[in-house]
């Protein structure tokens, strides 16, 4: 067996018990540190992912809003106080206010531009006019982050920034002039920072829960292992104890599987959302483009047709509008002339569409609107003179649109601002087409630049289903679109939904809320500004979308994770149970070997004692010398902290350290005189003789070496070989000190006892030169503590 020399073994032996207990604590501490580090990393990664996702969502919504701006009206603003008197400013401000109402997260919406002095100024904002939060046109803004959007032409989400409204997150996108591709303005949206903080927490919550769960499992496992270590052997056979490792592995595996499943589900959902947004955005813009064409081309073209003609006859109007009605979208067009009341024909008769003088004006009442019959105090009436297609809507010819207060207000607004203006939606009573409609007016000026009438369209939103084949598909659609108009009070009104045409249930709240669909993350809202109003296309998944883009990857991850976890748990349980049975078999065999070794040790020790007694019989004057040396050696070994097994070997070695004297003549051993040199040389042979006796016996301890070296000294002055220092094994160094102390303090044939003090003085003199200093110190401490030989 390997021998550890010197006192290097002292401290490890003292700390071995603490080290064994520390290993379990270190393991749990290391596991907790790893889990916490993993949790922090996952939390930071999820927070970063959430921040990027939220930023993309904000930028996307801001770009939707920017794309919906009416650039023609926006270009009329100069960024100074004069803008407040312009109708374009008033319309845009009301539209931004409506946007803040339908998007509750938007605390503040505004447009910025660069004035002639190169300073960044406000154009218009969503604050209520006259409030302290309002930023007036031309008011300077010194936000350098917003200035970078002008310079780079790229949208950005700004860092947290405190202002008069609180701490906000700002998202800004450039408004690009389509003709020059230059940045004309910047659209900014302020969002409360609490939404940002709540989002970060929501993304970090799951990794935190996952990490804390693993830490809790690690603590529970640690205490269960400690509890298992203290159980008696008979209770270790309990099934729960045997399968503890497998159960903990199962719990950890299930936890990791659930977390991985959630992560995979979220990632697939994010990809699914991106696919839906791409699909829905293209279809929604198709709707927006059609409505924008009505504003930019069709109504504008019809108004110029009237402005460029002295007189437009019925047939000319029909021929011009045929191309407009052929697309089936805006399929009712009309011409409204302003007529003085004094020049109006009688209201008692009415004829079909022909010369205006041949049919009378009649008052039409709307069922669900505030209606006022013709008031003789009104100066003007606004009857429909031409309407196409006449076959379907000829009954509207001659209708005085001014007889309805709300429509009259819209007409007055259009005339005062000279811009295209739309009414709130309404339902035409007693008509086959009973869906919601809205009227759009464009004032027309005559050659003298005087107002002469209005061109207009009765918009049928349901016709979108027929005219936009890209939105249609055989079977169920992948995207359900709805078109909303935001009323002047800020409430949304559902104009149409494709869901009705596919028997797809639309939530009842759809008629009063943009945010009504069950799948909230796929509820895409794209606002746009036309006719001085805010409209919005809302898209959500159709019945076919889930079939094309299923969220089923989590099922495979969950199934695979559970299968793998249960399989490995069974394997761990099998290996643990197998280890238990092997350990039990080893314990049984070890116990048998221990019993055999005990018997063998007893036999061996008895033989050693017999041999030591034989030596004592040949040297009666030193009888008991080996026993006393063994007694002192054992005490020194314990003082040095040697292990119990090593002390046993030390005692046996000391018991027979002089066994080689059995070959020395008894006369020499018992002579009362001092030995001659020749006789002493014979005595010096006893260490080698002792080793020869035991060299072929396989002791678990260095017995033969201890016998052979017990007369060696540190400085090399000993015998039989004169070896030095740590080349002498520790057992021999201990026996050497004990041998000298016992010999000097005991009676010898050639002299009386010199006493224990003389013996201790002798080893003090030889400390560090002849004898091991640590062994000498241990021996001196023993006698200081009251050690004495038991005679």
Secondary structure, 3 states (H helix, E strand, C coil): CCCCCCCHHHHHHHHHHHHHHHHHHHHHHHHHHHHHHHHHHHHHHHHHHHHHHHHHHHHHHHHHHHHCCCHHHHCCCCCCHHHHHCHHHHHHHHHHHHHHHHCCCEEEEEEEEECCCCCEEEEEECCCCCCCCCCCCCCECCCHHHHHHHHHCCCEECCCEEECCEEEEEEEEEEECCCCCCEEEEEEEEEEHHHHHHHHHHHHHHHHHHHHHHHHHHHHHHHHHHHHHCCCHHHHHCHHHHCHHHHHHHHHHHHHHHHHHHHHHHHHHHHHHHHHHHHHHHHHHHHHHHHHHHHHHHHHHHHHHHHCCCCCCHHHHHHHHHHHHCCCCCCCEEEEEEEEHHHCCCCCCCCCCCCHHHCCCECCCCCCCCECCCCCCCCEEEEEEEEECHHHHHHHCCEEHHHEHHHHHHHHHHHHHCCCEECCCEECCCCCCCCEEEEEEEEEECCCCCEEEEEEEEEEHHHHHHHCHHHCCCCCCCEEEEEEEECCCCCEEEEEEHHHHHCCCCCHHHHCCCCCCCCHHHCEEEEEEECCEEEEEEEEECCCHHHHCCCCHHHHHHHHHHHHHHHHHHHHHHHHHHHHHHHHHHHHHHHHHHHHHHHHHHHHHHHHHHHHHHHHHHCHHHCCHHHHHHHHHHHHHHHCCCCHHHHHHHHHHHHCCCHHHHHCCHHHHHCCCCCCHHHHHHHCCHHHHHHHHHCCCCCCCCHHHHHHHCCCCCCCCCCCCCCCHHHCCHHHHHHHHHHHHHHHHCCECCECCCCHHHHHHHHHHCECCCECHHHHHHHHHHHHCCCCCCC
